[in-house]
Amino acid sequence: MKSGLRISPAKLVLVAAAAAMLVSGCGNRRDRVVASAGPEELYDRGSASMRSGNYPTALAYFQQLEARYPFSNVTRQAQLDMIYVYYRAQQPESAIDAANEFEQENPTHPRVDYCLYMKGLIYFDAAPNFLERMFRVDMSERPPRDTLLAFATFDDLIRRFPNSEYIPDARQRMVFLRNRLAEYENHVAGYYIDRGAYVAAVNRAKYAIEHYPGAPALEDSLTLLARAYSLLGLSDLAADAQRVFALNFEAPPQPASPGQVVIQEVEPAESDD
């Protein structure tokens, strides 16, 4: 089934820039070759540039292919490859836009799982930068956007494509993200305790416990919950939290480790042919 190509004004500008790059950088001879090239040749040239790390040239070929042969099978593969190229070229927003566009135009394509995986990976890469600055932000703000988006995107991938080759890596990243999000809730709960907002602290600690089961940071969540209940004078609830802690953690409370994630090498999407 062929899918139509919607070319936005912004994309037309990119295509024009790509054409200019090919003309100015390659001279008349290559210009003539590109002008007469079929879809397979354009794709092969773009793919070779991509694999050699020449991402601007790869984008130029892929964008020419997309503009001139929008319904070709190799064009769809080039659109997938552009996600990877944008990612490697450190243009995350363009990579996410390309992934979203591919999924919208090709919802039944067998490599939609790659789009979801790459989106999750991009959000994952962005998430630690925010968390490293956590102590310099307003702790009453909502949890880090990119961390939540990465977690939700990987969860969507696992739910929709349980047999995808990217599932093992996505699951491992979710373990890391789950703990990061629980840590964030703990930091906010501690912030509220320090300012006497004990009910708010209870709510944040309970949120971490209910939404991020299995996270190592839940040791701290239970400790914070018991402390907040005690400060509220709710000794029975504080004792309950302490009992839950004793049942789940053998050692005395220790600051939770964020854990480590061993990641796989990111590669371009394989062809579905």
Stockholm file with secondary structure:
# STOCKHOLM 1.0

chainA/1-273         MKSGLRISPAKLVLVAAAAAMLVSGCGNRRDRVVASAGPEELYDRGSASMRSGNYPTALAYFQQLEARYPFSNVTRQAQLDMIYVYYRAQQPESAIDAANEFEQENPTHPRVDYCLYMKGLIYFDAAPNFLERMFRVDMSERPPRDTLLAFATFDDLIRRFPNSEYIPDARQRMVFLRNRLAEYENHVAGYYIDRGAYVAAVNRAKYAIEHYPGAPALEDSLTLLARAYSLLGLSDLAADAQRVFALNFEAPPQPASPGQVVIQEVEPAESDD
#=GR chainA/1-273 SS CCCCCCCCHHHHHHHHHHHHHHHHHHHHHHHHHHHHCCHHHHHHHHHHHHHTTCHHHHHHHHHHHHHHCTTCHHHHHHHHHHHHHHHHTTCHHHHHHHHHHHHHHCTTCTTHHHHHHHHHHHHHHHHHHHHHTGGGSCTTSCSCHHHHHHHHHHHHHHHHCTTCTTHHHHHHHHHHHHHHHHHHHHHHHHHHHHTTCHHHHHHHHHHHHHHSTTCTTHHHHHHHHHHHHHHTTCHHHHHHHHHHHHHHCSSCCCCCCCCCCCCCCCCCCCCCC
#=GC SS_cons         CCCCCCCCHHHHHHHHHHHHHHHHHHHHHHHHHHHHCCHHHHHHHHHHHHHTTCHHHHHHHHHHHHHHCTTCHHHHHHHHHHHHHHHHTTCHHHHHHHHHHHHHHCTTCTTHHHHHHHHHHHHHHHHHHHHHTGGGSCTTSCSCHHHHHHHHHHHHHHHHCTTCTTHHHHHHHHHHHHHHHHHHHHHHHHHHHHTTCHHHHHHHHHHHHHHSTTCTTHHHHHHHHHHHHHHTTCHHHHHHHHHHHHHHCSSCCCCCCCCCCCCCCCCCCCCCC
//
